[in-house]
Each structure stands twice: as structure tokens, then as C-alpha cells.
Amino acid sequence: VLLALAGLIGLTGGLHLDGLMDTADGIMSGKSRDKMLEIMKDSRVGAMGVIACFVVLAFKLVALILLEPAHVCRVLIVFTVIGRCSMVWALACFPYARSGPGTGRPFAENVTAKHAILATVIALTVVCGIAGVTGLALIGAGVFCGLAVAWYLNRRLNGLTGDTYGAINEVAETAVVLAALALAEHGWLSWLL
């Protein structure tokens, strides 16, 4: 499980975790909106960012370890697909917060509801193809939690940024892993593949 999580972090270059940490540092600073955005652009990581990263990775690690080994690979695939789907919905539903350039700006300017619907169709196909009807519960948990975080961040920042997209992905992935564990504990987690 540790190698799998490290591999996923390596594949993305840690981009989403970096966004989570920057978002936590900015939002938890208690400063004004402009100062929060400035903190989020800073390449240094603060205490809140480290804590957020630790908590998310700990939840993922423990939940994956508690799953039966046969479930782990499937959950890894499922949570990455749902996390990305959540980001596309956040891009389509909320404005971009920064007035200048940023990592997320090209995505924010070009993603529409059509892209969100396409991302949902892909997620439904992949996730339900792997998890059957229980995939709907996993998609619901991930997208709901991702959009709840997006809504909260939008209220605080008057929009979203590249960092917040990473945070949304990480929260959605964590929600999916925890939902999968809850379903497995009750014997409701089924797989088609």
C-alpha cells in the first residue's frame, strides 16, 4: 500500500498534495482573501499544510490497509478517476480566483459543463465497470465531498485556484477510500472485474 501511494504521488509529481498543502496554509491563516492567495502562491510549506498532508495520507493509508488485499488495486483505480472527475466539476462550476496568471487558469478558462458531463460519463463507465452498482455510492461520496470543499473554498476566496483544485482532488480521493472501507465493512462492496 505504501509503494502504491508513493507511486501515485510520483506519477503526478506530488502536484495535488502540493495544492492541498498550499490551500491549507492559505485558508487556515485567518488572513484576508488577498493575503490567503498570496500565502498559497508561496513555495514554502507551513504547519497547516504539513498537517493537512499528513491527515489525508494517514486516512488513505489506514483505510487501504484495512481493506482486503483483493480490493486495494480496484480502490486505487476508482479513487483516482473520481478525484479527477471532482476537479472537472469544480472547474466547470466555480470561477477562477486570481486575476493574473496561474497554473489552474488555462483549465478554468476552457472547462465547461460539457467537460464535466463527459468526465462523469467516463467516471461512471470506469467505476461502475469495476465496482458495479456500488460504484454509484463511491462516485457520490467523492464528487459530493469534492464539490462541498469547492463551495467552501469559493466562498472564502471568491473563486478557485490551481492549488484548490489539487485540494479538491485529495479530499475527493480520501472520501472514496473511506466510503469503500465503510461499504466493505458492511459487506456492500462488490466488484465486477
Beta strands, then each sheet from edge to edge (+ up, - down):
end
